[in-house]
Amino acid sequence: MTFPYLDETQELNEATRREADGSFIALTDGVTHYELGGPESGYPVVLVHGFSGPYFIFDTTFDFLTESGFRVLRYDLFGRGFSDRPQMDYDIHLFVRQLKELVDAFGLKPINLVGLSVGGAFSEAIINQYPEYVTRHILIDPTGGKRVPVPTFIKALKIPVFGELAFGLFGSAGMLKSIASDMFNQQVVEHFQNEYKTQMKFKGFKRSILSTIRSGMLESFYETYTCVGTLQRPTLLFWGTNDKTVPFEHSKRIRQAIPHAKFHAIESCGHIPHYEKPEIVNPILLEFLSK
């Protein structure tokens, strides 16, 4: 029996998806919401968002790269945005399979791969399993260098039944509050929160988030990063110096694992520097992708 989260009032179906921009494709594990833009002859770039914020988090990046002549794909991970919330474990295998199937479906291989936060760990996993799929990769405040520090409440969510009850009572407010801590520039918080709330009304959202926590997606993926580092793929690493979600000190671990990565610390910036400081990040990103 599915736990009844009272603030999840709508089903994801053809009717409710009409309010979404972008397109939809049926994959092995369910329907995925995506947007594919830019000239068909452009070099492919795939944008992978983080733990819970769906693809709108790449609005500025998507527009910038498509206008710069790249063929750009962004999409909602399963359980997020307007993508399906399948009844299964939300583990690394699910997200790697989703990404691989999307790249195959649109014939984009090989790609430039951009991974934000938890999306960084997914990115490294697909490079490790399918190295021929990726030529360059960009990491933005990625998780997995070491275990992400989480409060006791988040740890307690792993306990069956208690986790469902606690998340049902306090989860929505807690997630919206955590978004504010992701940002250094508090002027962008309200807009981000309003965009974020849309996905929360669809049934299965909290279940997918709980499953992601319980499936170890906030643990260390250091060995995977180290394996990818030996492949010597051109790598670009961004990190906000004021990141409270994945602290700046974690960048040392990623740089140890991938010592050839070109590293850019973004000052006065939180967990999502491409969103807070696109005027700084975009030119660096373009230079890297254009080589």
N, C-alpha and C positions, 0 to 999 in steps of 0.2 A: 504493500500500500504506500502511495506517495504521500509524504507529509504535507498537510495543507497550509502553505504560507498565505496568510489572509490578504497581504498586499499584492499578491500575484493574481490578478483578476482576469487576464486575457490569455487566450490560446494563440500560439503562432500558427497562422494558416494563411491561405491565399488572400483572404479579406484584410487581415491585420497587416500583412506585409505591403499592402498598397500604399501605406503611409511612408514607406522607406524609399530613399533614393537607391541607386545602384541596381544590381541584378542578382539572380539566384541560379544555383546549379545544384543538381542532386548528385551527391557523392555516396560512397559505400555506407557511411555512418549517418547520413542525413543531408538536409538541404543547407547549403552554405550561401551566405550573403556576401557579395563581393562587388568591387568596381574595378574595371579594366579600362585604362585610358592612355592617351598619347599615341603617336604614330606607330603603325604596325611594324615599320622598319626599325623602330627605336630599340636600343639595347634594353632587355627586360630588367626591371627592378621589382622585387616583391617586398612588401612592408608587412611585418608581423607585429601586432600590438602585444600589450602585456597582460597581466593577470586578469583584469576584469574590464578595463576600459576598451570599448569596441573601436571600429576602424575610424570613427570621426577624429580620433586622437592624431591622425595623420592628415587632416584636412589641408593644412598649409604645405606640408611636405609633398603630398600628392599633386597639388596644383603646381608647385614649383618644378617638380621633376617632369611632369607631362609637358609643361610649357618649355622646358629645356630640351625636349626631344626624346625623352625616354619612354619606353612602353612600361607602364606602371600598374601593378596589381596590388590592391589592398583588400582585406577580407576580415570578417568576424570569425574568431575562433568559435568552435562549438560551445554552446552554453552562453554566449555573449551576443549582444546586439540583436540582429534579426536572423542569426543562424539557429538551426535546430538545437534542442536540448535533449539528445538521446539518453536513454536509460542505460548507462554504462559507466565504467571508470574513466574519469577525466585525467588520464596519465600521459606520459611522454609519447607513448605509442599511438594514442588517438590523434594527438596534435601533429606528430610527424606524418602520419598517414594522410591527414587532411591536407597538409601543405604539399606533399608529394603528388597527391591526386589532382590538386589544382594546377600545379605546374605542368603535369602531363596533359590535363584536359585542354589547356590553352596552348600547348606546344611552345612553352617559354624557355625550356632548358637550352643552354645554361643561363643562370640568373645571377644578378647582384642581389644579395639578401640582406635586408635590414631587420634587426631584431631588437625590440624594446623590452627592457625589464625581463619578465619571464619568457617573453618572445625571444630573448637572446639565448636562453637555454635550449628552446626548441630549435633555433637556428643551428646551434652547434651540434645538436643531435642529428639533424638531417644531413649536415656536412659530413659528420662522422660516418653515417650509414651510407650516404649516397654522394661521395665527394665529386663525382662527375657532374652533379647538378649545379654547383656553385663555383663561380670564378672569383668573386670578391665578396667580402661580408663586412657589414657595419653593425657595431654593437652600441646600444644606447643605454647606459646605466643598467647593464644586464645582471640578472640574478645568477646564482650558481657558482660564483667564485668560492663562496662558503655559504653555510646555512644562513638564510635571511633571518635577522632578529625579529621576533614577533612577540607581542604581549601575551601574558598568561591566558587572557580570554581567547585568543586565537588558538593557542595550544589546546585549550579545553574543548574547542569545537570538534576535535578529532574523536571525542568520546561519543559512541552511538547513543541516540535518543536525546541525551543532554545537548549535544551539538545542534540538533534540529530545533529543539525548544528554545535554546538561547539565541540561535540565529534568527528564528522567527520573531522573537520579541525585540531584539536589539540590533539585528543585522543591518537593516536598511539605514538607520541613523548612523551606525558605526562606519559603514562603508562610505557614506557621503562625507562624514567627518574626516576619514582617512585621506580622501581626495584632497582636502584642504592642506593636509600636511605634506602632500606630494609636491606642492607648489611653493616656491619662494616668493613669487609675485602674486600676492593675494587678490589683485585686481582681476585676474583671469579665472578665479575659482568659481564664481557664481555661474558664468557661462558654461564652464566645464561640467559643473554639477547638473545643470538643467539638461544638457545633452546626455549625460550619463543616466539620468533617471528613466529615460524612455524604455530601456531594456529591462528595467526592474519590475515592470508590470506584467511581463510575460511569464507564464508558468514554467518552472524548471530552472529559473535563473539561480536561486539560492542553492538548489540541489547541486547544480553544476559547480558552483563556487566551493561548496563544502567538499565535494568529491575531489576537486583540484587540490585543496589543502591536504586531504587525507591520502592522496596518491603521491605525496612526496615532491610536489612541484616547487616547494620552497626550500628544499634541501640542497646540499652541495652537488654540483655537476663538474667539479674541478677536473676529474679524470677525463671527461669528455672534452673540456676546453684544452687540456694538455695534448690529447690525441689530435685535435684539430690544429693545434699550433705546429705540430710536426709536418703538416701538409704545406706549410708556408704560403697559404693563400693570402693575397693582399688584404689587410685588415685595418679598419678604422674604428677607434674607440672614443666615444664621448662619455663624459661624466659630469653631472652638476656638482659643484663643490659643496652645496648645501643640501644634498640629498639626505632626507631622513628615512626614506623607505629602504634603500640599499645604500648604506653609508659609503662616503667617498673612499674610505680606507679599503673597501673591498676591491677597488680598482687595482690595488697592488697585486692581488691574487690573479686577476685576469691578465695583467701584464707579465706576471711570472709564467703563466701558462702559454701566452702568446707574445713572446718578447719582441717580435718584429712589428707588432701593431703600432700604428700611428695614433698617439694619444693626445686628446684635447680636453683639458679641464675647462668647464664653462663656469665662470665666476658668477656669484650672486644668482644661483639657479638651483632648482630642486631636482626632482626625479625624472622630469620629462623635458630636457633642454631644447629639443627640436620644437616643442610646443610653446615654451616660454621665451626662447631666444632664437627664433628662426632666422633673424637677420645675421646672427653669428654662425649658426649651424649650417644653413643652406649653402653659403659659398664654399665652405670646407667640404661639404658633401659633394657638391658639383665638381670641384677640382679632383677629388678622389675618384669619382665615377668616370670622369672624362679622360683619365690617363689611358 
